[in-house]
């Protein structure tokens, strides 16, 4: 859902296979309820009890640390296409 809103604002000229008959502002406002509901459900399940809170926090920390490690040590090295073709 967030990708649809972001693409609508960042690339409005792209042809899409479907159309949402809402203005940009109306589309953004209509996405508030699903996002809010999703965050509420996630926080409710996360904080139900200490037995569910602890493993969730540990998993979130491991995921965050893994992401930071991957950012520092990428598996692949990417270069710009123009730079690669000139060298």
ROGU-313894 format. One record per residue (C-alpha): residue in one letter; x, y, z negated; chain. Coordinates in nm, 3 decimals. Example, Ala and Ser with C-alpha at 12.3 -4.5 7.8 and 13.67 -1.06 7.14 Angstrom:
SITE_resn_c1_c2_c3_chain
SITE_A_1.230_-0.450_-0.780_A
SITE_S_1.367_-0.106_-0.714_A
REM end
This chain:
SITE_resn_c1_c2_c3_chain
SITE_X_0.000_0.000_0.000_A
SITE_X_0.275_0.244_-0.085_A
SITE_X_0.445_0.172_0.247_A
SITE_X_0.131_0.279_0.435_A
SITE_X_0.117_0.608_0.247_A
SITE_X_0.489_0.670_0.284_A
SITE_X_0.488_0.592_0.657_A
SITE_X_0.188_0.819_0.706_A
SITE_X_0.384_1.113_0.564_A
SITE_X_0.734_1.034_0.692_A
SITE_X_0.645_0.917_1.049_A
SITE_X_0.305_1.056_1.146_A
SITE_X_0.374_1.025_1.520_A
SITE_X_0.419_0.644_1.523_A
SITE_X_0.143_0.443_1.691_A
SITE_X_-0.017_0.198_1.451_A
SITE_X_-0.220_-0.115_1.531_A
SITE_X_-0.490_0.005_1.290_A
SITE_X_-0.621_0.338_1.178_A
SITE_X_-0.739_0.448_0.835_A
SITE_X_-0.999_0.717_0.889_A
SITE_X_-0.882_0.933_0.599_A
SITE_X_-0.676_1.246_0.591_A
SITE_X_-0.330_1.232_0.437_A
SITE_X_-0.451_1.381_0.109_A
SITE_X_-0.756_1.150_0.090_A
SITE_X_-0.541_0.843_0.155_A
SITE_X_-0.300_0.941_-0.123_A
SITE_X_-0.587_1.005_-0.365_A
SITE_X_-0.756_0.675_-0.274_A
SITE_X_-0.436_0.487_-0.363_A
SITE_X_-0.430_0.627_-0.719_A
SITE_X_-0.692_0.384_-0.853_A
SITE_X_-0.525_0.060_-0.731_A
SITE_X_-0.182_0.175_-0.852_A
SITE_X_-0.320_0.282_-1.190_A
SITE_X_-0.509_-0.043_-1.231_A
SITE_X_-0.201_-0.245_-1.136_A
SITE_X_0.020_-0.060_-1.384_A
SITE_X_-0.242_-0.103_-1.658_A
SITE_X_-0.269_-0.479_-1.596_A
SITE_X_0.109_-0.515_-1.587_A
SITE_X_0.157_-0.322_-1.913_A
SITE_X_-0.131_-0.509_-2.079_A
SITE_X_0.020_-0.847_-1.995_A
SITE_X_0.370_-0.731_-2.083_A
SITE_X_0.276_-0.613_-2.432_A
SITE_X_0.016_-0.876_-2.528_A
SITE_X_0.241_-1.037_-2.785_A
SITE_X_0.606_-1.059_-2.880_A
SITE_X_0.628_-1.404_-2.725_A
SITE_X_0.537_-1.260_-2.384_A
SITE_X_0.712_-0.925_-2.430_A
SITE_X_1.058_-1.066_-2.506_A
SITE_X_1.101_-1.288_-2.197_A
SITE_X_0.962_-1.015_-1.973_A
SITE_X_1.207_-0.757_-2.105_A
SITE_X_1.496_-1.003_-2.069_A
SITE_X_1.390_-1.081_-1.709_A
SITE_X_1.362_-0.710_-1.627_A
SITE_X_1.708_-0.640_-1.770_A
SITE_X_1.865_-0.932_-1.582_A
SITE_X_1.700_-0.814_-1.260_A
SITE_X_1.819_-0.457_-1.313_A
SITE_X_2.175_-0.566_-1.386_A
SITE_X_2.174_-0.801_-1.085_A
SITE_X_2.059_-0.516_-0.860_A
SITE_X_2.336_-0.288_-0.987_A
SITE_X_2.593_-0.565_-0.931_A
SITE_X_2.467_-0.621_-0.576_A
SITE_X_2.486_-0.247_-0.503_A
SITE_X_2.852_-0.240_-0.610_A
SITE_X_2.949_-0.568_-0.440_A
SITE_X_2.740_-0.602_-0.122_A
SITE_X_2.733_-0.935_0.057_A
SITE_X_2.763_-0.768_0.398_A
SITE_X_2.942_-0.455_0.506_A
SITE_X_2.736_-0.242_0.741_A
SITE_X_2.862_0.026_0.974_A
SITE_X_2.690_0.270_1.204_A
SITE_X_2.631_0.141_1.557_A
SITE_X_2.805_0.437_1.720_A
SITE_X_3.117_0.402_1.504_A
SITE_X_3.135_0.029_1.567_A
SITE_X_3.106_0.068_1.945_A
SITE_X_3.376_0.337_1.965_A
SITE_X_3.643_0.144_1.777_A
REM end
